[in-house]
Amino acid sequence: MSTQAPAISQPPDKLADTTPRVHQLIRSRWSPRAFSSRQISDEDLKTVLEAARWAASSYNEQPWRFIVAKKSDPEAFNRVLGVLVPANQAWAKNASVLIIMAAKKTFSHNGSNNYYALHDAGAALANLFLQATALGFHGHGMAGFDRQRAQLELNIPEDFEPAAAVALGYAGKPEDLELENHRKMEAAKRQRKPLSELAFSGTWGQPLVT
Ligand SMILES: Cc1cc2nc3c(=O)[nH]c(=O)nc-3n(C[C@H](O)[C@H](O)[C@H](O)COP(=O)(O)O)c2cc1C
């Protein structure tokens, strides 16, 4: 069996409209809601988690933890699906894998509050998403889940904060989405604020680029 990563191929209308030198991997990542019935292999699942593992973190704390539920384990899958808000359940039920990511709130070396826990967990998730893109499938982050229920029903210890839910899967057909607004969003052009609004030169408010 080949262990080579497949070429990145995404629908051209979903490619980010960046300046030309931005890496193709970054341009190609996007968050679909329509997933096909193709399942992610255990090897690929392990690879995206491995990519997450190698993110940078404050004090190398690695505060991220992942509760992973595969479609092939319906009990676990439905447990995670059940904590998502209904609007996310409507499409995420077709994902191959659902994940709840939690972040450790304190530093292990001295027990103090880790202000950067969620920041660093987000960096791990960014790695996971890009690795998924490189392997030809997609990750879709979700804030829309019940954090209290996730904490209780997934046995997340008190020192960990449920941070985000994630759906993983291969892109499917937009027309198969149940909700009209999801079908519309699937077809919409991807948008970003201009860099002039985001990056300042030396002090707040002076655009670095025009
Ligand atoms: C932390 C986080 C939470 C999100 N929450 C949701 C969500 O609850 N439901 C949803 O449909 N999309 C959710 N999204 C997806 C965003 O809407 C999406 O990333 C954004 O519109 C940009 O689109 P793109 O990822 O295709 O570039 C979330 C993304 C992130 C990173």
The ligand as an ORCA input file, in Angstrom:
! r2SCAN-3c Opt
* xyz 0 1
  C     -13.574     27.422     16.145
  C     -14.521     27.363     14.988
  C     -15.878     27.253     15.233
  C     -16.770     27.114     14.176
  N     -18.089     26.863     14.435
  C     -18.912     26.483     13.441
  C     -20.200     25.949     13.724
  O     -20.610     25.774     14.883
  N     -20.978     25.600     12.671
  C     -20.579     25.734     11.372
  O     -21.332     25.357     10.477
  N     -19.342     26.209     11.072
  C     -18.502     26.565     12.062
  N     -17.214     26.996     11.791
  C     -16.753     27.115     10.394
  C     -16.592     28.577      9.991
  O     -17.853     29.138      9.745
  C     -15.673     28.661      8.745
  O     -14.378     28.231      9.115
  C     -15.598     30.092      8.211
  O     -16.840     30.478      7.667
  C     -14.542     30.240      7.136
  O     -14.773     29.320      6.092
  P     -13.616     28.349      5.579
  O     -13.200     27.498      6.771
  O     -14.268     27.507      4.506
  O     -12.496     29.185      5.092
  C     -16.303     27.163     12.826
  C     -14.932     27.313     12.585
  C     -14.054     27.392     13.645
  C     -12.581     27.504     13.355
*
